[in-house]
Amino acid sequence: MEDKIKTALEAIRPSLQNDGGDIEYISTVDKTVNVRLKGHCATCAYSQLTLKNGIENYLKNTVDEDIVVVNHA
């Protein structure tokens, strides 16, 4: 599952980078994916929306519906 998560995150990185941000994969524990939002994404007021409505939903649709994504700033 970790390889699928990393592949999915690589697929969405360009969208984050276009807005001056980025995402770093940290680890997966059970079905919790630990990431670090970087650049503009780290300080953006909408980062939680990006994390939950964007990144988490994408991973739920492409990897596993029970995934939860957590940002470690």
N, CA, C and O atoms as CSV, one atom per row, in Angstrom:
chain,resi,resn,atom,element,x,y,z
A,1,MET,N,N,0.829,-1.197,0.000
A,1,MET,CA,C,0.000,0.000,0.000
A,1,MET,C,C,0.872,1.259,0.000
A,1,MET,O,O,0.484,2.274,-0.579
A,2,GLU,N,N,2.034,1.207,0.636
A,2,GLU,CA,C,2.902,2.383,0.698
A,2,GLU,C,C,3.316,2.856,-0.695
A,2,GLU,O,O,3.353,4.058,-0.961
A,3,ASP,N,N,3.626,1.918,-1.573
A,3,ASP,CA,C,4.016,2.300,-2.933
A,3,ASP,C,C,2.874,2.984,-3.676
A,3,ASP,O,O,3.103,3.942,-4.414
A,4,LYS,N,N,1.652,2.506,-3.489
A,4,LYS,CA,C,0.490,3.134,-4.115
A,4,LYS,C,C,0.287,4.551,-3.588
A,4,LYS,O,O,-0.051,5.458,-4.348
A,5,ILE,N,N,0.492,4.737,-2.296
A,5,ILE,CA,C,0.346,6.069,-1.687
A,5,ILE,C,C,1.379,7.019,-2.258
A,5,ILE,O,O,1.051,8.141,-2.643
A,6,LYS,N,N,2.622,6.578,-2.314
A,6,LYS,CA,C,3.696,7.430,-2.845
A,6,LYS,C,C,3.435,7.797,-4.303
A,6,LYS,O,O,3.652,8.938,-4.709
A,7,THR,N,N,2.969,6.830,-5.084
A,7,THR,CA,C,2.655,7.089,-6.494
A,7,THR,C,C,1.524,8.107,-6.620
A,7,THR,O,O,1.581,9.009,-7.456
A,8,ALA,N,N,0.498,7.956,-5.787
A,8,ALA,CA,C,-0.630,8.892,-5.817
A,8,ALA,C,C,-0.192,10.292,-5.408
A,8,ALA,O,O,-0.615,11.274,-6.017
A,9,LEU,N,N,0.647,10.392,-4.388
A,9,LEU,CA,C,1.136,11.707,-3.954
A,9,LEU,C,C,1.980,12.362,-5.042
A,9,LEU,O,O,1.903,13.574,-5.241
A,10,GLU,N,N,2.780,11.574,-5.743
A,10,GLU,CA,C,3.582,12.119,-6.848
A,10,GLU,C,C,2.680,12.655,-7.960
A,10,GLU,O,O,3.032,13.620,-8.638
A,11,ALA,N,N,1.526,12.032,-8.143
A,11,ALA,CA,C,0.599,12.473,-9.192
A,11,ALA,C,C,-0.023,13.831,-8.879
A,11,ALA,O,O,-0.343,14.592,-9.792
A,12,ILE,N,N,-0.196,14.141,-7.591
A,12,ILE,CA,C,-0.826,15.422,-7.236
A,12,ILE,C,C,0.180,16.510,-6.881
A,12,ILE,O,O,-0.199,17.673,-6.741
A,13,ARG,N,N,1.448,16.159,-6.734
A,13,ARG,CA,C,2.471,17.152,-6.398
A,13,ARG,C,C,2.526,18.329,-7.370
A,13,ARG,O,O,2.652,19.468,-6.920
A,14,PRO,N,N,2.436,18.106,-8.684
A,14,PRO,CA,C,2.500,19.245,-9.604
A,14,PRO,C,C,1.428,20.301,-9.323
A,14,PRO,O,O,1.688,21.496,-9.471
A,15,SER,N,N,0.246,19.883,-8.927
A,15,SER,CA,C,-0.811,20.850,-8.615
A,15,SER,C,C,-0.427,21.701,-7.414
A,15,SER,O,O,-0.653,22.911,-7.409
A,16,LEU,N,N,0.145,21.081,-6.411
A,16,LEU,CA,C,0.587,21.830,-5.230
A,16,LEU,C,C,1.761,22.742,-5.584
A,16,LEU,O,O,1.824,23.886,-5.133
A,17,GLN,N,N,2.679,22.236,-6.384
A,17,GLN,CA,C,3.849,23.019,-6.771
A,17,GLN,C,C,3.468,24.217,-7.632
A,17,GLN,O,O,4.123,25.257,-7.571
A,18,ASN,N,N,2.422,24.082,-8.428
A,18,ASN,CA,C,1.958,25.213,-9.243
A,18,ASN,C,C,1.491,26.379,-8.380
A,18,ASN,O,O,1.521,27.529,-8.820
A,19,ASP,N,N,1.064,26.089,-7.161
A,19,ASP,CA,C,0.618,27.128,-6.237
A,19,ASP,C,C,1.703,27.520,-5.242
A,19,ASP,O,O,1.427,28.224,-4.272
A,20,GLY,N,N,2.932,27.071,-5.474
A,20,GLY,CA,C,4.048,27.444,-4.608
A,20,GLY,C,C,4.197,26.554,-3.384
A,20,GLY,O,O,4.924,26.900,-2.452
A,21,GLY,N,N,3.526,25.424,-3.374
A,21,GLY,CA,C,3.616,24.512,-2.241
A,21,GLY,C,C,4.213,23.186,-2.640
A,21,GLY,O,O,4.722,23.021,-3.749
A,22,ASP,N,N,4.144,22.249,-1.727
A,22,ASP,CA,C,4.638,20.906,-1.990
A,22,ASP,C,C,4.163,19.992,-0.873
A,22,ASP,O,O,3.595,20.451,0.118
A,23,ILE,N,N,4.397,18.702,-1.037
A,23,ILE,CA,C,4.025,17.725,-0.023
A,23,ILE,C,C,5.172,16.737,0.127
A,23,ILE,O,O,5.781,16.318,-0.857
A,24,GLU,N,N,5.456,16.374,1.361
A,24,GLU,CA,C,6.496,15.400,1.660
A,24,GLU,C,C,5.850,14.207,2.356
A,24,GLU,O,O,5.159,14.372,3.362
A,25,TYR,N,N,6.069,13.022,1.830
A,25,TYR,CA,C,5.576,11.803,2.467
A,25,TYR,C,C,6.474,11.488,3.647
A,25,TYR,O,O,7.698,11.512,3.518
A,26,ILE,N,N,5.876,11.190,4.810
A,26,ILE,CA,C,6.649,10.823,5.991
A,26,ILE,C,C,6.532,9.328,6.267
A,26,ILE,O,O,7.539,8.621,6.299
A,27,SER,N,N,5.308,8.845,6.467
A,27,SER,CA,C,5.127,7.429,6.785
A,27,SER,C,C,3.649,7.061,6.681
A,27,SER,O,O,2.776,7.917,6.536
A,28,THR,N,N,3.407,5.769,6.759
A,28,THR,CA,C,2.048,5.257,6.863
A,28,THR,C,C,2.007,4.322,8.067
A,28,THR,O,O,2.809,3.396,8.179
A,29,VAL,N,N,1.067,4.579,8.955
A,29,VAL,CA,C,0.852,3.722,10.116
A,29,VAL,C,C,-0.593,3.258,10.034
A,29,VAL,O,O,-1.523,4.061,10.115
A,30,ASP,N,N,-0.770,1.944,9.871
A,30,ASP,CA,C,-2.080,1.374,9.595
A,30,ASP,C,C,-2.627,2.065,8.347
A,30,ASP,O,O,-2.053,1.907,7.270
A,31,LYS,N,N,-3.695,2.811,8.453
A,31,LYS,CA,C,-4.240,3.524,7.291
A,31,LYS,C,C,-4.169,5.034,7.469
A,31,LYS,O,O,-4.908,5.785,6.832
A,32,THR,N,N,-3.265,5.466,8.348
A,32,THR,CA,C,-3.015,6.890,8.542
A,32,THR,C,C,-1.752,7.263,7.784
A,32,THR,O,O,-0.676,6.720,8.035
A,33,VAL,N,N,-1.899,8.191,6.862
A,33,VAL,CA,C,-0.779,8.657,6.051
A,33,VAL,C,C,-0.283,9.964,6.646
A,33,VAL,O,O,-1.030,10.937,6.742
A,34,ASN,N,N,0.979,9.978,7.042
A,34,ASN,CA,C,1.599,11.156,7.639
A,34,ASN,C,C,2.390,11.890,6.565
A,34,ASN,O,O,3.275,11.316,5.930
A,35,VAL,N,N,2.065,13.159,6.370
A,35,VAL,CA,C,2.723,13.985,5.363
A,35,VAL,C,C,3.119,15.314,5.993
A,35,VAL,O,O,2.723,15.638,7.113
A,36,ARG,N,N,3.905,16.068,5.250
A,36,ARG,CA,C,4.255,17.429,5.659
A,36,ARG,C,C,3.990,18.336,4.472
A,36,ARG,O,O,4.594,18.180,3.411
A,37,LEU,N,N,3.081,19.287,4.658
A,37,LEU,CA,C,2.851,20.294,3.631
A,37,LEU,C,C,3.975,21.311,3.714
A,37,LEU,O,O,4.380,21.707,4.807
A,38,LYS,N,N,4.484,21.736,2.555
A,38,LYS,CA,C,5.633,22.630,2.515
A,38,LYS,C,C,5.328,23.848,1.652
A,38,LYS,O,O,4.326,23.886,0.938
A,39,GLY,N,N,6.203,24.835,1.729
A,39,GLY,CA,C,6.047,26.039,0.932
A,39,GLY,C,C,4.785,26.790,1.305
A,39,GLY,O,O,4.441,26.890,2.483
A,40,HIS,N,N,4.093,27.321,0.302
A,40,HIS,CA,C,2.861,28.074,0.551
A,40,HIS,C,C,1.789,27.206,1.198
A,40,HIS,O,O,0.953,27.710,1.947
A,41,CYS,N,N,1.805,25.910,0.917
A,41,CYS,CA,C,0.802,25.012,1.501
A,41,CYS,C,C,0.942,24.917,3.018
A,41,CYS,O,O,-0.043,24.677,3.718
A,42,ALA,N,N,2.143,25.100,3.522
A,42,ALA,CA,C,2.376,24.987,4.961
A,42,ALA,C,C,1.740,26.135,5.739
A,42,ALA,O,O,1.359,25.970,6.897
A,43,THR,N,N,1.628,27.290,5.103
A,43,THR,CA,C,1.122,28.471,5.809
A,43,THR,C,C,-0.219,28.967,5.287
A,43,THR,O,O,-0.760,29.948,5.798
A,44,CYS,N,N,-0.749,28.308,4.289
A,44,CYS,CA,C,-1.996,28.742,3.673
A,44,CYS,C,C,-3.184,28.533,4.609
A,44,CYS,O,O,-3.266,27.521,5.305
A,45,ALA,N,N,-4.083,29.477,4.619
A,45,ALA,CA,C,-5.280,29.378,5.458
A,45,ALA,C,C,-6.179,28.227,5.007
A,45,ALA,O,O,-7.000,27.742,5.786
A,46,TYR,N,N,-6.034,27.793,3.775
A,46,TYR,CA,C,-6.861,26.718,3.234
A,46,TYR,C,C,-6.152,25.365,3.237
A,46,TYR,O,O,-6.613,24.432,2.580
A,47,SER,N,N,-5.051,25.241,3.958
A,47,SER,CA,C,-4.272,24.001,3.932
A,47,SER,C,C,-5.064,22.799,4.425
A,47,SER,O,O,-4.894,21.701,3.896
A,48,GLN,N,N,-5.933,22.977,5.434
A,48,GLN,CA,C,-6.732,21.851,5.907
A,48,GLN,C,C,-7.744,21.402,4.850
A,48,GLN,O,O,-8.017,20.209,4.716
A,49,LEU,N,N,-8.295,22.350,4.108
A,49,LEU,CA,C,-9.198,21.985,3.008
A,49,LEU,C,C,-8.437,21.216,1.930
A,49,LEU,O,O,-8.926,20.211,1.415
A,50,THR,N,N,-7.248,21.689,1.596
A,50,THR,CA,C,-6.416,20.997,0.625
A,50,THR,C,C,-6.105,19.593,1.108
A,50,THR,O,O,-6.185,18.631,0.345
A,51,LEU,N,N,-5.749,19.483,2.380
A,51,LEU,CA,C,-5.376,18.197,2.954
A,51,LEU,C,C,-6.539,17.217,2.938
A,51,LEU,O,O,-6.386,16.085,2.480
A,52,LYS,N,N,-7.692,17.633,3.429
A,52,LYS,CA,C,-8.830,16.721,3.570
A,52,LYS,C,C,-9.636,16.570,2.278
A,52,LYS,O,O,-9.920,15.450,1.856
A,53,ASN,N,N,-10.001,17.677,1.656
A,53,ASN,CA,C,-10.857,17.611,0.465
A,53,ASN,C,C,-10.079,17.267,-0.800
A,53,ASN,O,O,-10.642,16.727,-1.753
A,54,GLY,N,N,-8.809,17.574,-0.806
A,54,GLY,CA,C,-8.006,17.293,-1.990
A,54,GLY,C,C,-7.191,16.022,-1.851
A,54,GLY,O,O,-7.480,15.013,-2.495
A,55,ILE,N,N,-6.179,16.074,-1.012
A,55,ILE,CA,C,-5.225,14.971,-0.892
A,55,ILE,C,C,-5.876,13.718,-0.321
A,55,ILE,O,O,-5.756,12.639,-0.902
A,56,GLU,N,N,-6.560,13.849,0.806
A,56,GLU,CA,C,-7.173,12.676,1.428
A,56,GLU,C,C,-8.222,12.036,0.522
A,56,GLU,O,O,-8.252,10.814,0.378
A,57,ASN,N,N,-9.073,12.842,-0.082
A,57,ASN,CA,C,-10.092,12.290,-0.987
A,57,ASN,C,C,-9.459,11.579,-2.177
A,57,ASN,O,O,-9.935,10.526,-2.603
A,58,TYR,N,N,-8.399,12.150,-2.706
A,58,TYR,CA,C,-7.709,11.515,-3.835
A,58,TYR,C,C,-7.151,10.152,-3.422
A,58,TYR,O,O,-7.296,9.171,-4.152
A,59,LEU,N,N,-6.516,10.094,-2.258
A,59,LEU,CA,C,-5.970,8.819,-1.785
A,59,LEU,C,C,-7.078,7.809,-1.484
A,59,LEU,O,O,-6.911,6.612,-1.719
A,60,LYS,N,N,-8.197,8.287,-0.970
A,60,LYS,CA,C,-9.326,7.386,-0.713
A,60,LYS,C,C,-9.855,6.802,-2.020
A,60,LYS,O,O,-10.237,5.632,-2.068
A,61,ASN,N,N,-9.879,7.594,-3.059
A,61,ASN,CA,C,-10.395,7.135,-4.350
A,61,ASN,C,C,-9.406,6.268,-5.118
A,61,ASN,O,O,-9.820,5.419,-5.907
A,62,THR,N,N,-8.116,6.465,-4.905
A,62,THR,CA,C,-7.124,5.736,-5.701
A,62,THR,C,C,-6.427,4.617,-4.942
A,62,THR,O,O,-5.893,3.699,-5.565
A,63,VAL,N,N,-6.418,4.669,-3.609
A,63,VAL,CA,C,-5.658,3.674,-2.838
A,63,VAL,C,C,-6.563,2.856,-1.924
A,63,VAL,O,O,-6.677,1.642,-2.090
A,64,ASP,N,N,-7.211,3.516,-0.954
A,64,ASP,CA,C,-8.045,2.804,0.026
A,64,ASP,C,C,-9.029,3.795,0.636
A,64,ASP,O,O,-8.642,4.891,1.043
A,65,GLU,N,N,-10.279,3.417,0.697
A,65,GLU,CA,C,-11.315,4.342,1.174
A,65,GLU,C,C,-11.226,4.670,2.659
A,65,GLU,O,O,-11.888,5.599,3.121
A,66,ASP,N,N,-10.429,3.936,3.408
A,66,ASP,CA,C,-10.317,4.177,4.844
A,66,ASP,C,C,-9.092,5.002,5.241
A,66,ASP,O,O,-8.814,5.170,6.428
A,67,ILE,N,N,-8.372,5.509,4.265
A,67,ILE,CA,C,-7.170,6.305,4.550
A,67,ILE,C,C,-7.529,7.623,5.214
A,67,ILE,O,O,-8.530,8.258,4.883
A,68,VAL,N,N,-6.685,8.015,6.159
A,68,VAL,CA,C,-6.770,9.328,6.809
A,68,VAL,C,C,-5.407,9.977,6.608
A,68,VAL,O,O,-4.379,9.329,6.806
A,69,VAL,N,N,-5.388,11.249,6.218
A,69,VAL,CA,C,-4.130,11.964,5.997
A,69,VAL,C,C,-3.950,12.996,7.104
A,69,VAL,O,O,-4.861,13.762,7.415
A,70,VAL,N,N,-2.753,12.999,7.691
A,70,VAL,CA,C,-2.427,13.907,8.782
A,70,VAL,C,C,-1.194,14.707,8.405
A,70,VAL,O,O,-0.195,14.146,7.953
A,71,ASN,N,N,-1.263,16.023,8.591
A,71,ASN,CA,C,-0.143,16.911,8.329
A,71,ASN,C,C,0.693,17.074,9.582
A,71,ASN,O,O,0.163,17.356,10.657
A,72,HIS,N,N,1.985,16.899,9.448
A,72,HIS,CA,C,2.925,17.122,10.565
A,72,HIS,C,C,3.770,18.333,10.201
A,72,HIS,O,O,4.778,18.219,9.503
A,73,ALA,N,N,3.349,19.476,10.677
A,73,ALA,CA,C,4.017,20.737,10.344
A,73,ALA,C,C,5.391,20.829,10.945
A,73,ALA,O,O,6.082,21.829,10.756
